[in-house]
Amino acid sequence: MQVSIIGLGQVGGETFKAIELARVPGVTCVGIDIDGFTRKAYREEGYAVTEKAPASDVYIVAVYTTQQVFDVLRALDLARKPLVSLESTLDPQEFPALRAWAKDTSTDLVTCPHRFNPNDPPHHVFNLDRIIGGVTGQALERGTEFYAKYMAHKSLLHPYSFEVAALAKVAENAYRFMEIALAQELKRMSDSAGIDFTELRDAMNTKWNVKVLEARNGVGGKCLPKDMTLLAEFAKNKSLFELFLFLNEMYTAEQKEASVAKP
Ligand SMILES: NC(=O)c1ccc[n+]([C@@H]2O[C@H](COP(=O)([O-])OP(=O)(O)OC[C@H]3O[C@@H](n4cnc5c(N)ncnc54)[C@H](O)[C@@H]3O)[C@@H](O)[C@H]2O)c1
């Protein structure tokens, strides 16, 4: 079975290495990236990498944007009737177009989004709860069968429809964004009232169903703000999501100003 991992960034690179490390009998794996420096780095570590994917039985796509996902899909060699798994986080507005691509090309398309936690290497790729969604029952069955070869335990793989699995990824990151932004707002409020936020948070968290997060320097990084924006653009009622994005911008700017002002 020929497996191609396309997009060797933080997510695709870890997946590529984990699949190579697993050495499942009968599986040959190659990594693909359009970036020459990335290919060189992997080659120097002894991995098989190319610029263009060979005809494959399984393609795993882990490029950054949904536009890049479409670029990759259009260039795939589908001669082997492959399973295509999108591990990239997908723009919900593009779900119908992705489904249409699968239908038009008669391809078994699944999404198995990542929940990569950079601070927890033992649970980076296959040893954590993952969701998987297929555009058809057949696609889901093929996808589940493939991932089951690698998951630490089959029960870690949770099957849904394509749209539910893909939207869950965006919504869970947006949820996290809002949890952090809410803590930040509570901190702003208590700071302006001369009340210690750490104490306030401790007090609130003594309640059995409350878990206020820490407020640090603002929600940043590659994924949470991007996915929050994707959800805001998808939602008919955008006001709540846009408000949280705005509040986070304000809080982040204030934190930056405060750190510059500090001697
Ligand atoms: N980084 C995380 O912690 C994380 C966690 C969960 C989900 N995700 C999602 O996973 C996806 C990938 O994230 P990432 O952080 O690995 O991105 P990244 O930018 O680190 O890596 C993407 C890679 O894809 C390559 N690429 C782009 N277009 C290509 C093409 N046409 N053909 C081949 N290679 C191409 C780029 O050169 C790059 O190396 C995103 O959708 C992201 O939202 C990321």
The ligand as a MOL file (V3000), in Angstrom:
LIG
                    3D

  0  0  0     0  0            999 V3000
M  V30 BEGIN CTAB
M  V30 COUNTS 44 48 0 0 0
M  V30 BEGIN ATOM
M  V30 1 N 0.0430 23.2060 14.2270 0
M  V30 2 C -0.9030 22.7530 15.0470 0
M  V30 3 O -0.7160 22.7070 16.2810 0
M  V30 4 C -2.2100 22.2460 14.4990 0
M  V30 5 C -3.0570 21.5180 15.3370 0
M  V30 6 C -4.2460 21.0130 14.8230 0
M  V30 7 C -4.5810 21.2840 13.5080 0
M  V30 8 N -3.7540 22.0230 12.7030 0 CHG=1
M  V30 9 C -4.1480 22.2600 11.3250 0
M  V30 10 O -3.3690 21.4100 10.5020 0
M  V30 11 C -3.0840 22.0620 9.2500 0
M  V30 12 C -1.5840 22.1220 9.0500 0
M  V30 13 O -1.0290 22.9190 10.0840 0
M  V30 14 P 0.5460 23.0390 10.2720 0
M  V30 15 O 0.7280 23.8060 11.5190 0
M  V30 16 O 1.1930 21.7160 10.1320 0 CHG=-1
M  V30 17 O 0.9090 23.9500 8.9940 0
M  V30 18 P 2.3590 24.3140 8.4420 0
M  V30 19 O 2.2150 25.6390 7.7860 0
M  V30 20 O 3.3750 24.1240 9.5240 0
M  V30 21 O 2.6280 23.1960 7.3420 0
M  V30 22 C 2.0030 23.1430 6.1060 0
M  V30 23 C 2.9920 22.5480 5.1190 0
M  V30 24 O 2.2990 22.3460 3.8860 0
M  V30 25 C 3.1940 22.6670 2.8220 0
M  V30 26 N 2.3850 22.9230 1.6220 0
M  V30 27 C 1.5870 23.9620 1.3430 0
M  V30 28 N 0.9860 23.7920 0.1470 0
M  V30 29 C 1.4050 22.6060 -0.3320 0
M  V30 30 C 1.1440 21.8640 -1.5120 0
M  V30 31 N 0.3300 22.3220 -2.4700 0
M  V30 32 N 1.7590 20.6800 -1.6700 0
M  V30 33 C 2.6060 20.2030 -0.7300 0
M  V30 34 N 2.9020 20.8590 0.4020 0
M  V30 35 C 2.3070 22.0480 0.6060 0
M  V30 36 C 3.9810 23.8670 3.3260 0
M  V30 37 O 5.1950 24.0490 2.6280 0
M  V30 38 C 4.1880 23.4760 4.7950 0
M  V30 39 O 5.3940 22.7650 4.9830 0
M  V30 40 C -3.7610 23.4350 9.3320 0
M  V30 41 O -5.0070 23.3760 8.6900 0
M  V30 42 C -3.8960 23.6730 10.8230 0
M  V30 43 O -4.9590 24.5340 11.1370 0
M  V30 44 C -2.5680 22.4910 13.1780 0
M  V30 END ATOM
M  V30 BEGIN BOND
M  V30 1 1 1 2
M  V30 2 2 2 3
M  V30 3 1 2 4
M  V30 4 1 4 5
M  V30 5 2 4 44
M  V30 6 2 5 6
M  V30 7 1 6 7
M  V30 8 2 7 8
M  V30 9 1 8 9
M  V30 10 1 8 44
M  V30 11 1 9 10
M  V30 12 1 9 42
M  V30 13 1 10 11
M  V30 14 1 11 12
M  V30 15 1 11 40
M  V30 16 1 12 13
M  V30 17 1 13 14
M  V30 18 2 14 15
M  V30 19 1 14 16
M  V30 20 1 14 17
M  V30 21 1 17 18
M  V30 22 2 18 19
M  V30 23 1 18 20
M  V30 24 1 18 21
M  V30 25 1 21 22
M  V30 26 1 22 23
M  V30 27 1 23 24
M  V30 28 1 23 38
M  V30 29 1 24 25
M  V30 30 1 25 26
M  V30 31 1 25 36
M  V30 32 1 26 27
M  V30 33 1 26 35
M  V30 34 2 27 28
M  V30 35 1 28 29
M  V30 36 1 29 30
M  V30 37 2 29 35
M  V30 38 1 30 31
M  V30 39 2 30 32
M  V30 40 1 32 33
M  V30 41 2 33 34
M  V30 42 1 34 35
M  V30 43 1 36 37
M  V30 44 1 36 38
M  V30 45 1 38 39
M  V30 46 1 40 41
M  V30 47 1 40 42
M  V30 48 1 42 43
M  V30 END BOND
M  V30 END CTAB
M  END
